Amino acid sequence: MNIFKKGIFGLKHVLTQLREELDEHRTAINENTDEIQSNYAYVQELGNKVDQLAQRFEHMEALLKSQ
């Protein structure tokens, strides 16, 4: 019976370690997801600014052609 208790304790220990490692991986994945979302929002903002600049250049070009 003593060997059985040691086996159960060892299994619980291994499962606990596995859960801790999986929790660390989950945390890292969540942090990376947050960073990806933040970068995506930043790229969208940059895209909007590029579009605004393109519109301004088109307007300036039209003004210069009309002169």
N, C-alpha and C positions, 0 to 999 in steps of 0.2 A: 504494500500500500504506500510506503514511503517513496518508492520510485515513481509511482503514479502521481503523487503530489508534486514531486520535482518536475515531472513532465508537464503537468498542467501549468505550474508556475513558469517554466521555461517558455511554453507556448504563449502564455499571457504576456511575458516580457517581449517576445519577438513581435507579437501583434501590436503591443504598445509602441515599440520602436517603429514599426511599419506605419502606424497611424501618424506618428510625429513627422516622419519623412513625407508622407502624403500631404499632411497639413502644410509643411514648408513649401512643397511644390505648388499647392493650391494658392498659397499666399503670393508666391512669385508670379504665378500665372495671372492672378488678379491685378498685381502691380503693373505687370507688362500690358495688360488689357487697358488699364487706366492711362498708361503712357501712350499707347497706340491711339486711343480716343482723343487724347489731348493733341497729339501730333496731327491727327486728321482734321480737327477743328482749326488748327493753326494753318494747315495747308489750304483749307477752304477759305479762310480769311485772306491769305496771300493771293489766292486765285481771284477773289473779289476785287482786291486792290489792283491787280494786273488788268482786269477787265475795265476798271475805272480809268486807269492810265491809257489804255487803248482807246477808249471813248474820247478822252481829252486830246490825244494825238490826232485822232480822226477829225475832231472839231477844228483843231489848229490847222491841219492840212487843208480842210475845206475853206477856212478863212484866208489862208495864203493863196490858194488857187483862185479865189474870187477877186483878188487884188490885181 
